[in-house]
Every structure is written in structure tokens, then in C-alpha cells.
Amino acid sequence: AQTVTQSQPEMSVQEAETVTLSCTYDTSENNYYLFWYKQPPSRQMILVIRQEAYKQQNATENRFSVNFQKAAKSFSLKISDSQLGDTAMYFCAFMKPGGTSYGKLTFGQGTILTVHP
Amino acid sequence: NAGVTQTPKFRVLKTGQSMTLLCAQDMNHEYMYWYRQDPGMGLRLIHYSVGEGTTAKGEVPDGYNVSRLKKQNFLLGLESAAPSQTSVYFCASSDRGPSTDTQYFGPGTRLTVL
């Protein structure tokens, strides 16, 4: 079974600065997907970024980028130029595609990020 | 532009009561999921469906039943609610295929069982 660990329960950053959220996972699979989801106080789960394990290039989405280290089983999220609207709980998630596990996400415990003005 | 919707948004039950949570999606997605979110534990998969008329157990299925009679709807039932089922419930959907594995979530239902 896969496990996802987020070792930082809470993080804080000043507006306009950069912050990195950590995520590690454990799997014996070679092909899989990794995701970062954002959950603001509204509770809505919003996809931030996704990474396919077979791709060596790190995914980026505007101010959000990942550092994917497959050998180390590490998948960190970097938020540049932090904005007040980035304040939320961030979840790292793993998915193994195919077979009976298709589409089943395994989530980490979450990291609460607070952006201060 | 509804995406995934859930009803109700809030509910309070007494122990032993039953209820059904409704999830609807208008994206013609094949896959639908029910998760529960508890403090400090992230989201855990309760049941899921890979298509109309099919359901399967997830990580924490005990005490819940589901049905997928129509492709766009996925119902989660609690036959005899217990305080341990106090949680926030999320529904999600995704399409088939490696390029569209992203799950889209509903706004959640906060359930309290007294």
C-alpha cells in the first residue's frame, strides 16, 4: 500500500516571499501520478499541480512549481511570490493508474499555510 | 458550469438515524468517489465507482453504502449513523484515461452525529 507523508503540520510566509512545502511518499510502483491540492477555508478542494512519474521535467503552473525527486520519493511544492489568497491547507496526494487501484488517491495529512501581509 | 455538486451542505443527525448524501456531476465523468476528511488525517476513500451500475470499497467502507444508478449521480448512505461518522464528506469525479486522471471535488458536506 502507498503512504504519503507531509511532515510540516503548519507553515507561514510573508506576502511576496517564497515557501516550500514538503511531501514524501512510499511506493514500489514505477508509474504513478502525484498531485498537490489546495483547500482554502471555503473547504473546496482545488487542484494546484500534477506530476507524472515518467516525466523528468518538474511541473510548473504560474507561481507554483514542484521539485520531484523520484529516487528519493520526494515531491515538494514551491510557491513563489506568495499571496494572501494562498492561505489554505495543502494536501499532497498519490495515485497509481491502472488495474483495480485506478483513480484511487492516497492523501497526506496536510500542511496549513498562512500568508502574512 | 456546476462541476461537482453535493447536497446537503450541512446535516446534524442523532445516533441511529439514517441519511443519504447526493453527489452530482455534469462533466460526463466515468469515475466517482466518496471521501471523508477528519482532522489530522487527510482525506480517506470510502467507496468509489468506475461506471454506472458499479461500486467498490475503498479504504474505510464500514458503515456506509453507495449506489450509482445514473452516471451523473453517486449516492452515499448511512443506515445507522454513529458519532464516529462525524466528519466532512467530499465527493469527486474523474474521467477515464491517463491524460485526464485529475479528480474534481465537490464543496463538501459537514455531518455531525450526536
Contacts between the chains, C-beta under 8 A, distances in Angstrom:
chain1	res1	chain2	res2	distance
A	4	B	42	7.7
A	33	B	101	5.7
A	35	B	102	7.5
A	37	B	105	7.8
A	42	B	107	7.4
A	43	B	88	6.7
A	43	B	107	6.2
A	43	B	108	4.5
A	44	B	105	6.8
A	44	B	107	5.4
A	44	B	108	7.5
A	45	B	43	7.9
A	45	B	90	6.3
A	45	B	92	7.5
A	45	B	105	3.6
A	45	B	108	7.9
A	46	B	105	7.8
A	47	B	102	5.7
A	47	B	103	7.7
A	47	B	104	7.5
A	50	B	101	7.8
A	50	B	102	6.3
A	52	B	98	7.9
A	91	B	42	6.0
A	91	B	43	7.1
A	95	B	101	6.4
A	97	B	98	5.8
A	97	B	101	6.2
A	100	B	56	7.9
A	102	B	31	7.6
A	102	B	50	7.0
A	103	B	31	4.7
A	103	B	33	7.1
A	103	B	48	6.8
A	103	B	50	7.4
A	103	B	94	5.5
A	103	B	101	6.8
A	103	B	103	7.2
A	104	B	33	7.8
A	104	B	45	5.8
A	104	B	48	6.6
A	104	B	58	6.8
A	105	B	33	7.7
A	105	B	43	7.4
A	105	B	45	7.0
A	105	B	92	8.0
A	105	B	103	6.2
A	107	B	42	3.7
A	107	B	43	4.5
A	107	B	44	7.4
A	108	B	42	5.6
A	109	B	40	6.0
A	109	B	41	6.4
A	109	B	42	4.9
A	110	B	40	8.0
A	110	B	42	5.6
